[in-house]
Amino acid sequence: MVKNNIIKKILSKKKETAHKKDMVTIGSRRDMLKKLALTAGLVFLFQALSYVPTPFISHRTLKYIADNNLFGTVSLFSGDSFQNLTLMATGISSYVSASIVMQLLMNWFTGLYDISRSPNGNKIIKRYTIILGVSISLVSSLMITMAQQSELNLMKGFSPYIAFPLTALWHMLGTAIAIWIGETITEKAYGNGISLLILTNVLTRIPNSVQDIFKSKTWFYSLILVLIIFVVVIIVESSYFNIPLIYSKTLARGNNRFTQASSVSVFPIKVNMSGMMPIILAQSILSALSAVFASGFFAFKGNKILEGIAGWFAPSNIYSYSLILIILIILMDKLYSLVMFDPKEIAENLQKSEACVLNVNPGYATVQYLKNTRKKLTVVASLYILLVLLVPTIVSTQFHVVLGSLGATSFMLLAGASTELILQISNEFKLNKMKF
């Protein structure tokens, strides 16, 4: 009888434990479903707001803007909201540009760097980034509307002194809403909110691009070129350069202390360490310059040299525009890699963790090794950007091959944002011991 009672108690405890585990799993699944529903709802809200028109704009002429492609490069990040001048025209690109600028400023100004390292530093820096992003959207909107007014007379019947500020405030409101949606997704749902919104904007353009490709006479060559770009982007974006490391431990025998190698590992560095940031910043700068030259701020008539220089920044001049874009991207890539990859800081962290690069002495030798590695990877990344951006542009122009938005920039955005989202969801599945 005693044995039976003990067995019954053990079985009842096992049932209670299993029941508790089931309840935890059900609760976890409910939380995941809530997060997924919140993510989908906020993305849908953002896409719905992308169709809200801007006051004072004659939308009959917007098709001409799209064909003229003055803002085609930045329009990729906004899912045509930019070229259609909707509420979300400057929403994402302005905030992304502000984030990049703040990252650069934190490494240049010790005051901002110290703030970022303080207990509430992240919140303060985020507040500064939001203010800067909204300010950039205000300036960008003013340049957009002035450029379109001078070329297309979009705001006919309205005073520019009223239309320009109100349109800029409208787009600034859109940026503020986009920031709120993105940050809410990041904090309460799945994925990096801003990256996810950019991802959905790129995806919304793909159906039209596919349709345009199959309508063209060169659709077969277009598909081959898209496939080549896709393969190259996926290979490079998923490639890492592994630096071999040796971890050591200090042993003591009596009064003697000596160091012994304990394990071997690697320090992975992404080949394209800057990712999409240089492209986004370069495209924002070039689009801003194009808008300034198109807005009529500068009177170049009668001066052939200045007229020629201004013409280089026109998207209709495909070769000079692409060349300037490539140069800006390479410069931004070099600048961004200098800021984000600090050999001295990495060498110090390795030394603190009792690790050193294989066959390289700690200290100065490690710093020089990391600097040389950074230079080589920057050259490889620059050649990669040159290949995937310039070559398809030349091929599509010379042989009338249609790509639409299925270019290298789109695939780089898709690779980065989708990988981050899938990884986060997959990790949560693994933590909750659910099969993914």
For each residue, the residues with C-beta under 8 A, 3 or more apart:
1: 4 5
2: 5 6
3: 6 7
4: 1 7 8
5: 1 2 8 9
6: 2 3 9 10
7: 3 4 10 11
8: 4 5 11 12
9: 5 6 12 13
10: 6 7 13 14
11: 7 8 14 15
12: 8 9 15 16
13: 9 10 16 17
14: 10 11 17 18
15: 11 12 18 19
16: 12 13 19 20
17: 13 14 20 21
18: 14 15 21 22
19: 15 16 22 23
20: 16 17 23 24
21: 17 18 24 25
22: 18 19 25 26
23: 19 20 26 27
24: 20 21 27 28
25: 21 22 28 29 432 433 434
26: 22 23 29 30
27: 23 24 30 31
28: 24 25 31 32 432 434
29: 25 26 32 33 432 434
30: 26 27 33 34
31: 27 28 34 35
32: 28 29 35 36 425 428 429 432
33: 29 30 36 37
34: 30 31 37 38
35: 31 32 38 39 188 189 190
36: 32 33 39 40 189 190
37: 33 34 40 41
38: 34 35 41 42 184 185 188 189
39: 35 36 42 43 185 189 190 191 196
40: 36 37 43 44
41: 37 38 44 45
42: 38 39 45 46 181 184 185 189 193
43: 39 40 46 47 185 196 197 200
44: 40 41 47 48
45: 41 42 48 49 181
46: 42 43 49 50 88 178 181 197 200
47: 43 44 50 51 79 200 204
48: 44 45 51 52
49: 45 46 52 86 87 88 174 177
50: 46 47 78 79 80 81 86 87 88 201
51: 47 48 86
52: 48 49 86 87 88
53: 57 59 85 86 87
54: 57 85 86 87 89 167 170 171
55: 166 167 170
56: 154 155 158 163 166 167
57: 53 54 62 85 154 155 167
58: 61 62 154 155 156
59: 53 62 84
60: 63
61: 58 64 65 152 154
62: 57 58 59 65 66 83 84 85
63: 60 66 67
64: 61 67 68 152
65: 61 62 68 70 71 83 84 85 148 152
66: 62 63 69 72 80 83 84
67: 63 64
68: 64 65 151 315 316
69: 66 72 83 315 316
70: 65 83 147 287 290 291 294 315
71: 65 74 75 82 83 144 287 290 291
72: 66 69 75 76 83 315
73: 76 283 286 287 315 325 409
74: 71 77 78 82 93 283 284 287
75: 71 72 78 79 80 81 82 83
76: 72 73 201 202 205 405 409 410 413
77: 74 82 92 93 96 198 201 202 280 413
78: 50 74 75 81 82 88 89 90 91 92 93 201
79: 47 50 75 200 201 202 204 205
80: 50 66 75 83 84 204 205
81: 50 75 78 84 85 86 87 88 89 91 201
82: 71 74 75 77 78 85 89 90 93 144
83: 62 65 66 69 70 71 72 75 80
84: 59 62 65 66 80 81 89
85: 53 54 57 62 65 81 82 89 144 148 167
86: 49 50 51 52 53 54 81 89 174
87: 49 50 52 53 54 81 91 170 171 173 174 177
88: 46 49 50 52 78 81 91 92 174 177 178
89: 54 78 81 82 84 85 86 141 144 171 174
90: 78 82 93 94 136 137 140 141 144 171 172 174 175
91: 78 81 87 88 94 95 137 171 174 175 177 178 179 197
92: 77 78 88 95 96 178 182 194 197 198 201
93: 74 77 78 82 90 96 97 140 280 284
94: 90 91 97 98 133 134 136 137 140 175
95: 91 92 98 99 129 130 133 137 175 178 179 182 194
96: 77 92 93 99 100 194 198 280
97: 93 94 100 101 133 136 280 281 284
98: 94 95 101 102 129 130 132 133 135 136
99: 95 96 102 103 129 133 194
100: 96 97 103 104 277 280 281 336
101: 97 98 104 105 132 281
102: 98 99 105 106 112 125 128 129 132
103: 99 100 106 107 339 340
104: 100 101 107 108 335 336 339
105: 101 102 108 109 112
106: 102 103 109 112 113 116 125
107: 103 104 113 339
108: 104 105
109: 105 106 112 113
110: 113 114
111: 114 115
112: 102 105 106 109 115 116 125 128
113: 106 107 109 110 116 117
114: 110 111 117 118
115: 111 112 118 121 124 125
116: 106 112 113 121 122 124 125
117: 113 114 121
118: 114 115 121 124
119:
120: 123 124
121: 115 116 117 118 124 125
122: 116 125 126
123: 120 126 127
124: 115 116 118 120 121 127 128
125: 102 106 112 115 116 121 122 128 129
126: 122 123 129 130 183
127: 123 124 130 131
128: 102 112 124 125 131 132
129: 95 98 99 102 125 126 132 133
130: 95 98 126 127 133 134 176 179
131: 127 128 134 135
132: 98 101 102 128 129 135 136
133: 94 95 97 98 99 129 130 136 137 175 179
134: 94 130 131 137 138 172 175 176 179
135: 98 131 132 138 139
136: 90 94 97 98 132 133 139 140
137: 90 91 94 95 133 134 140 141 171 172 174 175
138: 134 135 141 142 168 169 171 172
139: 135 136 142 143
140: 90 93 94 136 137 143 144 171 288 291
141: 89 90 137 138 144 145 167 168 170 171 172
142: 138 139 145 146 164 168
143: 139 140 146 147 288 291 292 295
144: 71 82 85 89 90 140 141 147 148 171 291
145: 141 142 148 149 154 155 163 164 167 168
146: 142 143 149 150 164 291 295 296 297
147: 70 143 144 150 151 290 291 292 294 295
148: 65 85 144 145 151 152 154
149: 145 146 152 153 154 155 160 164 295
150: 146 147 294 295 296
151: 68 147 148 294
152: 61 64 65 148 149
153: 149 156
154: 56 57 58 61 145 148 149
155: 56 57 58 145 149 158 160 163
156: 58 153
157:
158: 56 155 162 163
159: 162 163
160: 149 155 163 164
161: 164 165
162: 158 159 165 166
163: 56 145 155 158 159 160 166 167
164: 142 145 146 149 160 161 167 168
165: 161 162 168 169
166: 55 56 162 163 169 170
167: 54 55 56 57 85 141 145 163 164 170 171
168: 138 141 142 145 164 165 171 172
169: 138 165 166 172 173
170: 54 55 87 141 166 167 173 174
171: 54 87 89 90 91 137 138 140 141 144 167 168 174 175
172: 90 134 137 138 141 168 169 175 176
173: 87 169 170 176 177
174: 49 86 87 88 89 90 91 137 170 171 177 178
175: 90 91 94 95 133 134 137 171 172 178 179
176: 130 134 172 173 179 180
177: 49 87 88 91 173 174 180 181
178: 46 88 91 92 95 174 175 181 182 197
179: 91 95 130 133 134 175 176 182 183
180: 176 177 183 184
181: 42 45 46 177 178 184 185 193 197
182: 92 95 178 179 185 186 193 194 196 197
183: 126 179 180 186 187 193
184: 38 42 180 181 187 188 189 193
185: 38 39 42 43 181 182 188 189 190 191 192 193 196 197
186: 182 183 189 191 192 193 194
187: 183 184
188: 35 38 184 185
189: 35 36 38 39 42 184 185 186 193
190: 35 36 39 185 196 421 424 425
191: 39 185 186 195 196 417 420 421 424
192: 185 186 195 196 417 420 421
193: 42 181 182 183 184 185 186 189 196 197
194: 92 95 96 99 182 186 197 198
195: 191 192 198 199 416 417 420 421
196: 39 43 182 185 190 191 192 193 199 200 417 421
197: 43 46 91 92 178 181 182 185 193 194 200 201
198: 77 92 96 194 195 201 202 413 417
199: 195 196 202 203 413 414 417 418 421
200: 43 46 47 79 196 197 203 204
201: 50 76 77 78 79 81 92 197 198 204 205
202: 76 77 79 198 199 205 206 405 410 413 414
203: 199 200 206 414
204: 47 79 80 200 201 207
205: 76 79 80 201 202 208 209 404 405 410
206: 202 203 209 210 405 406 410
207: 204 210 211
208: 205 211 212 404 405
209: 205 206 212 213 403 404 405 406
210: 206 207 213 214 404 406
211: 207 208 214 215
212: 208 209 215 216 402 404
213: 209 210 216 219 222 223 226 402 403 404 406
214: 210 211 219
215: 211 212 219 402
216: 212 213 219 222 400 401 402
217: 400
218: 221 222 399 400 401 402
219: 213 214 215 216 222 223 402
220: 223 224
221: 218 224 225 399 401
222: 213 216 218 219 225 226 401 402 403
223: 213 219 220 226 227
224: 220 221 227 228
225: 221 222 228 229 392 395 396 401 403
226: 213 222 223 229 230 403 406
227: 223 224 230 231
228: 224 225 231 232
229: 225 226 232 233 388 392 406 407 408 411
230: 226 227 233 234 411
231: 227 228 234 235
232: 228 229 235 236 384 387 388 408
233: 229 230 236 237 388 408 411 412 415
234: 230 231 237 238 411 415
235: 231 232 238 239
236: 232 233 239 271 272 384
237: 233 234 272 412 415 416
238: 234 235 415
239: 235 236 270 271 272
240: 268 269 270 271
241: 268 269 270 271 373 377
242: 266 267 268 269
243: 266 267 268 269 357 370 373
244: 264 265 266 357 358
245: 264 265 266 267 350 355 356 357 358
246: 261 263 264 355 356 357 358
247: 261 262 263 264 265 353 354 355
248: 259 260 261 262 354 355 356
249: 259 260 262 354
250: 257 258 259 354
251: 257 258 259 260
252: 256 257
253: 256 258
254:
255:
256: 252 253
257: 250 251 252
258: 250 251 253
259: 248 249 250 251
260: 248 249 251
261: 246 247 248 264
262: 247 248 249
263: 246 247
264: 244 245 246 247 261 358
265: 244 245 247 355
266: 242 243 244 245
267: 242 243 245 346 350 357
268: 240 241 242 243
269: 240 241 242 243 273 341 373 377
270: 239 240 241 273 275
271: 236 239 240 241 377 380 381 384
272: 236 237 239 275 381 384 385
273: 269 270 337 340 341 377 381
274: 277 278 332 333 336 337 340 381
275: 270 272 412 416
276: 279 280 409 412 413 416
277: 100 274 280 281 332 336
278: 274 281 282 329 330 332 333 335 336 385
279: 276 282 283 329 332 385 389 409 412
280: 77 93 96 97 100 276 277 283 284
281: 97 100 101 277 278 284 285 332 336
282: 278 279 285 286 325 328 329 331 332
283: 73 74 279 280 286 287 325 409
284: 74 93 97 280 281 287 288
285: 281 282 288 289 328
286: 73 282 283 289 290 313 321 324 325 328
287: 70 71 73 74 283 284 290 291
288: 140 143 284 285 291 292
289: 285 286 292 293 313
290: 70 71 147 286 287 293 294 313 314 315 321
291: 70 71 140 143 144 146 147 287 288 294 295
292: 143 147 288 289 295 297 298
293: 289 290 297 298 310 313 314
294: 70 147 150 151 290 291 314
295: 143 146 147 149 150 291 292
296: 146 150 299
297: 146 292 293
298: 292 293 306 310
299: 296
300: 303 306 307 310
301: 307
302:
303: 300 306 307
304: 307 308
305: 308 309
306: 298 300 303 309 310
307: 300 301 303 304 310 311
308: 304 305 311 312
309: 305 306 312 313
310: 293 298 300 306 307 313 314
311: 307 308 314 317 320
312: 308 309 317 320 321 324
313: 286 289 290 293 309 310 317 320 321 324
314: 290 293 294 310 311 317 321
315: 68 69 70 72 73 290 318 321
316: 68 69 321
317: 311 312 313 314 320 321
318: 315 321 322 393 397
319: 322 323 397
320: 311 312 313 317 323 324
321: 286 290 312 313 314 315 316 317 318 324 325
322: 318 319 325 326 389 390 393 394
323: 319 320 326 327 390
324: 286 312 313 320 321 327 328
325: 73 282 283 286 321 322 328 329 389
326: 322 323 329 330 385 386 389 390
327: 323 324 330 331
328: 282 285 286 324 325 331 332
329: 278 279 282 325 326 332 333 385 389
330: 278 326 327 333 334 382 385 386
331: 282 327 328 334 335
332: 274 277 278 279 281 282 328 329 335 336
333: 274 278 329 330 336 337 378 381 382 385
334: 330 331 337 338 378 382
335: 104 278 331 332 338 339
336: 100 104 274 277 278 281 332 333 339 340
337: 273 274 333 334 340 341 374 377 378 381
338: 334 335 341 374
339: 103 104 107 335 336 342
340: 103 273 274 336 337
341: 269 273 337 338 346 370 374
342: 339 345 346
343: 346 347 366 367 368 369 370 371 374
344: 347 348 367
345: 342 348 349
346: 267 341 342 343 349 350 370
347: 343 344 350 351 362 363 366 367 370
348: 344 345 351 352
349: 345 346 352 353
350: 245 267 346 347 353 355 356 357 362 366
351: 347 348 354 355 356 362 363 366
352: 348 349
353: 247 349 350
354: 247 248 249 250 351
355: 245 246 247 248 265 350 351
356: 245 246 248 350 351 360 361 362 366
357: 243 244 245 246 267 350 360 366 369 370
358: 244 245 246 264
359:
360: 356 357 365 366 369
361: 356 364 365 366
362: 347 350 351 356 365 366
363: 347 351 366 367
364: 361 367 368
365: 360 361 362 368 369
366: 343 347 350 351 356 357 360 361 362 363 369 370
367: 343 344 347 363 364 370 371
368: 343 364 365 371 372
369: 343 357 360 365 366 372 373
370: 243 341 343 346 347 357 366 367 373 374
371: 343 367 368 374 375
372: 368 369 375 376
373: 241 243 269 369 370 376 377
374: 337 338 341 343 370 371 377 378
375: 371 372 378 379
376: 372 373 379 380
377: 241 269 271 273 337 373 374 380 381
378: 333 334 337 374 375 381 382
379: 375 376 382 383
380: 271 376 377 383 384
381: 271 272 273 274 333 337 377 378 384 385
382: 330 333 334 378 379 385 386
383: 379 380 386 387
384: 232 236 271 272 380 381 387 388
385: 272 278 279 326 329 330 333 381 382 388 389 408
386: 326 330 382 383 389 390 391
387: 232 383 384 390 391
388: 229 232 233 384 385 391 392 407 408
389: 279 322 325 326 329 385 386 392 393 407 408 409
390: 322 323 326 386 387 393 394
391: 386 387 388 394 395
392: 225 229 388 389 395 396 403 407 408
393: 318 322 389 390 396 397
394: 322 390 391 397 398
395: 225 391 392 398 399 401
396: 225 392 393 399 400 401 402 403
397: 318 319 393 394 400
398: 394 395
399: 218 221 395 396
400: 216 217 218 396 397
401: 216 218 221 222 225 395 396
402: 212 213 215 216 218 219 222 396
403: 209 213 222 225 226 392 396 406 407
404: 205 208 209 210 212 213 407
405: 76 202 205 206 208 209 410
406: 206 209 210 213 226 229 403 410 411
407: 229 388 389 392 403 404 410 411
408: 229 232 233 385 388 389 392 411 412
409: 73 76 276 279 283 389 412 413
410: 76 202 205 206 405 406 407 413 414
411: 229 230 233 234 406 407 408 414 415
412: 233 237 275 276 279 408 409 415 416
413: 76 77 198 199 202 276 409 410 416 417
414: 199 202 203 410 411 417 418
415: 233 234 237 238 411 412 418 419
416: 195 237 275 276 412 413 419 420
417: 191 192 195 196 198 199 413 414 420 421
418: 199 414 415 421 422
419: 415 416 422 423
420: 191 192 195 416 417 423 424
421: 190 191 192 195 196 199 417 418 424 425
422: 418 419 425 426
423: 419 420 426 427
424: 190 191 420 421 427 428
425: 32 190 421 422 428 429 436
426: 422 423 429 430 436
427: 423 424 430 431
428: 32 424 425 431 432
429: 32 425 426 432 434 435 436
430: 426 427 433 434 436
431: 427 428
432: 25 28 29 32 428 429
433: 25 430
434: 25 28 29 429 430
435: 429
436: 425 426 429 430
